[in-house]
Amino acid sequence: MTLRSDLLPALVAFASAARHQNFAHAADELHLTASAVSHHVRKLEARMGVALFQRHARGVSLTAEGRHLADVANNAIHDLDGAMQDLRSRDDARTVRITTLHSFAYTWLIPKLPEFARAHPDLRLRVDTEIALTRLDEAGPDLAIRHGPGRWPGLAAVHLMDETLFPVAAPTMRGLDAVAKPEDILRLPLVADLSHQGWHDWFRSNGVRSGRLDEQFVFSDSTDMLRAASLGLGAALARERIVAPWLASGQLRRLPGDPMPGRYAYYIAYPAHHRPRAVVRRVIDWLVAQPVD
């Protein structure tokens, strides 16, 4: 079987789930939902044609095939960590590496980088975007911008900004003229992502407790979800900070209903066991000083 690049996130999720023997704990480590971890594992199982976990009432346990793959995957990740540490330039004291989600980098961080370049022309940023968060150790990034509870084992966290969620759709979407109140959105096709809060939560917060949700398309990345919504494929439940460019351009518009406060917020995280380098602290201070809008 040829290893395709689209299986790498599934392998990372599987390796974490195998270490913890628990999908929920793996989800916490990778900043995903337990259902997203389960989706990645099932994708890997379907691709390989074997069961990697035994699922039972008390949780999950590795099969013999799962133990074999876990050993190989963890050894490979360890070897990659070592290679990255060897290749990383230790004399580039001006470089700060950041890991974050693609949706956050695309819609919030990158538009602010021209101001960063003017304010800190001597610094260099390396921005990695991925769903599975990279380990913050000597071989990894200096900072992670995470959307979560603000508490992660071994990490210190600085609050960056809160978040709200509300529904949006393309102005040209069929059936939009008949949407006057939250319950009317149930008649529309819906698109979704794998965030911690979804359509069920929003409808409940707006007093809508009946009806079947038609989530025709589900995406692992919020940017892809919003792109699909802008093409009229369905209404999307959008995070305020991520959807701002689509609203400003008129590709999407807000639908009726009250915004729902986000269960989680955005944080800047870094290893708690040592103080950040001076250049890393400068980047943290700059990020915190940015207007959230």
C-alpha positions in Angstrom: 0.0 0.0 0.0 1.4 3.4 -1.0 1.4 5.9 1.9 -0.6 8.9 0.7 -0.1 12.3 2.2 -3.8 12.5 3.2 -3.3 9.6 5.5 -0.6 11.4 7.6 -3.2 13.2 9.9 -5.0 9.8 10.4 -1.7 8.2 11.4 -0.9 11.0 13.9 -4.4 10.6 15.4 -4.0 6.9 15.5 -0.6 7.1 17.2 -1.9 9.4 19.8 -5.0 7.2 20.4 -2.8 4.2 20.7 -0.5 5.8 23.3 -3.5 6.9 25.4 -5.8 3.9 24.6 -8.5 6.5 24.7 -10.0 8.6 21.9 -11.0 11.5 24.2 -7.5 11.8 25.6 -6.0 11.8 22.1 -8.5 14.5 21.1 -7.3 16.7 24.0 -3.7 16.2 22.9 -4.3 17.0 19.3 -6.9 19.8 19.8 -9.6 17.7 18.0 -12.9 16.3 19.0 -13.2 12.6 20.0 -15.4 12.1 16.9 -12.7 13.5 14.7 -10.1 11.1 16.2 -12.5 8.3 15.6 -13.1 9.4 12.0 -9.3 9.4 11.4 -8.9 5.9 12.9 -11.8 4.5 10.9 -10.3 6.1 7.7 -7.1 4.3 8.4 -8.8 1.0 9.1 -10.8 1.3 5.9 -7.7 2.0 3.9 -5.8 -0.9 5.4 -8.7 -3.3 5.6 -8.0 -4.3 9.2 -9.3 -3.4 12.6 -6.8 -1.4 14.7 -8.9 -1.1 17.9 -11.4 -3.3 19.6 -14.3 -1.1 20.7 -16.2 -2.1 23.8 -18.3 -0.5 26.6 -15.3 0.5 28.7 -13.5 2.1 25.8 -11.0 0.9 23.2 -8.0 -1.5 23.1 -5.5 -2.2 20.4 -5.8 -5.3 18.3 -2.6 -7.2 17.4 -2.5 -5.3 14.1 -3.0 -2.1 15.9 -0.1 -2.8 18.3 2.2 -3.5 15.3 1.2 -0.3 13.5 1.5 1.7 16.7 5.1 0.5 17.3 6.1 1.4 13.8 4.3 4.7 13.8 5.7 5.9 17.1 9.2 4.8 16.0 8.8 6.8 12.7 7.6 9.9 14.6 10.5 9.6 17.0 12.9 9.3 14.0 11.3 12.3 12.3 11.6 14.4 15.5 15.3 13.5 15.7 15.9 14.4 12.0 14.1 17.7 12.4 16.2 18.5 15.4 19.4 17.8 13.5 18.3 19.9 10.6 17.0 22.9 12.5 19.4 25.8 12.5 20.4 26.5 16.0 22.2 29.7 15.2 19.2 31.5 13.7 18.3 33.3 16.9 15.9 35.7 15.0 13.5 33.0 13.9 10.3 32.1 15.7 8.2 29.1 14.6 4.5 29.1 15.1 2.0 26.3 14.6 -1.7 27.0 14.2 -4.8 25.9 12.2 -4.9 26.8 8.5 -8.3 28.6 9.0 -6.8 30.9 11.7 -3.6 31.6 9.7 -5.5 32.4 6.5 -8.2 34.7 8.0 -6.6 36.4 11.0 -2.8 35.9 11.3 -1.6 36.5 7.7 -3.5 39.7 7.1 -1.7 41.2 10.2 1.8 40.1 9.1 2.5 43.3 7.1 2.2 45.3 10.4 4.5 42.7 12.0 7.1 43.1 9.3 7.1 46.9 9.9 7.2 46.6 13.7 9.8 43.8 13.8 11.9 43.9 10.6 14.7 41.9 12.4 12.6 38.9 13.2 11.7 35.9 11.0 8.5 33.9 11.4 7.9 30.3 10.2 4.2 29.4 10.3 3.2 25.8 10.1 -0.5 25.0 9.6 -2.1 21.6 10.3 -5.0 20.0 12.1 -3.0 17.8 14.4 -1.0 20.1 16.7 2.8 19.6 16.7 4.5 18.7 20.0 6.1 21.8 21.5 9.5 20.5 22.4 13.1 21.3 21.5 12.6 20.0 17.9 9.2 21.6 17.4 7.7 25.1 17.1 8.2 27.8 19.7 4.5 28.7 19.9 1.1 27.3 19.2 -2.0 29.4 18.6 -4.7 27.0 19.9 -8.5 27.1 20.0 -9.4 25.3 23.2 -10.0 25.5 27.0 -6.6 27.1 27.8 -5.3 24.2 29.8 -2.9 21.7 28.3 -0.5 19.4 30.1 3.0 20.8 30.1 2.0 24.1 28.4 1.6 27.7 29.6 -1.2 29.6 27.9 -1.8 33.3 27.2 -5.4 34.3 26.4 -5.6 35.8 22.9 -9.3 36.3 22.2 -12.8 34.9 22.7 -15.1 33.7 20.0 -18.7 33.5 19.0 -20.5 31.4 16.4 -23.4 32.3 14.1 -24.9 31.0 10.9 -24.0 32.4 7.4 -24.8 31.6 3.8 -24.1 32.9 0.3 -26.5 35.7 -0.6 -27.4 33.8 -3.8 -28.3 30.5 -2.0 -31.6 29.0 -3.0 -34.3 29.3 -0.4 -32.6 32.1 1.5 -35.5 34.5 0.9 -37.7 32.3 3.1 -35.4 32.4 6.1 -36.8 34.9 8.6 -36.1 33.1 11.9 -33.7 30.5 13.3 -36.0 27.5 12.8 -36.3 28.4 9.0 -32.6 27.5 8.6 -33.6 23.8 9.2 -35.1 23.8 5.7 -31.7 24.6 4.2 -28.9 22.2 3.4 -26.1 22.6 5.9 -22.3 22.4 5.7 -20.2 21.7 8.9 -16.7 21.3 10.2 -15.3 19.3 13.0 -15.2 22.0 15.6 -16.2 21.5 19.3 -19.6 23.2 18.9 -21.9 22.5 16.0 -25.4 23.1 14.6 -27.1 21.1 17.3 -25.6 23.5 19.9 -26.5 26.6 18.0 -30.1 25.6 17.4 -30.5 24.6 21.0 -29.1 28.0 22.1 -31.7 29.7 19.9 -34.6 27.7 21.3 -35.0 25.4 18.3 -35.3 21.8 19.6 -36.9 19.9 16.8 -36.2 19.0 13.2 -33.6 17.0 11.4 -30.2 18.5 10.5 -29.2 18.0 6.8 -25.4 18.3 7.0 -24.7 17.4 3.4 -21.0 18.2 3.5 -18.6 18.0 6.5 -15.1 19.4 6.3 -12.1 18.9 8.6 -11.0 22.6 8.0 -13.2 25.6 8.7 -11.8 27.4 5.6 -13.0 24.6 3.3 -16.4 24.8 5.0 -16.8 28.5 4.4 -15.6 28.2 0.8 -18.3 25.6 0.3 -20.9 27.9 1.9 -19.8 30.8 -0.4 -20.5 28.5 -3.4 -24.1 28.0 -2.2 -23.7 24.4 -1.0 -25.3 25.1 2.3 -25.5 27.3 5.4 -22.5 27.2 7.7 -22.1 27.8 11.4 -19.1 30.2 11.4 -16.7 31.4 14.0 -16.7 35.2 14.2 -12.9 35.6 13.7 -12.6 33.1 10.9 -15.6 34.3 8.8 -14.8 38.0 8.8 -13.1 38.2 5.3 -16.1 36.4 3.7 -18.5 38.8 5.3 -16.4 41.8 4.4 -16.3 40.7 0.7 -20.0 40.0 0.6 -19.5 36.3 -0.3 -21.4 35.3 2.8 -24.0 37.1 5.0 -25.3 36.5 8.5 -28.6 34.6 8.9 -31.2 35.3 11.6 -30.5 34.1 15.1 -28.5 35.1 18.2 -24.7 34.4 18.2 -23.6 31.6 20.5 -20.7 32.3 22.8 -17.8 30.0 22.1 -17.1 27.2 24.6 -13.4 27.8 24.0 -11.2 30.7 23.2 -7.9 31.3 21.3 -4.7 31.0 23.3 -1.0 31.3 22.7 0.7 28.2 24.1 4.3 27.4 24.8 6.3 24.9 26.9 5.8 25.7 30.6 9.1 24.1 31.7 11.3 27.0 30.4 11.0 30.7 29.8 10.5 31.8 26.1 13.5 33.2 24.3 13.5 37.0 24.1 12.4 36.9 20.4 9.6 34.5 21.2 8.4 36.9 24.0 8.4 39.7 21.5 6.1 37.7 19.2 3.8 36.9 22.1 3.6 40.5 23.1 2.9 41.6 19.5 0.1 39.0 19.1 -1.6 40.0 22.4 -1.5 43.7 21.4 -3.3 43.1 18.1 -6.9 44.3 17.8 -9.2 41.2 17.5 -11.4 42.6 14.8 
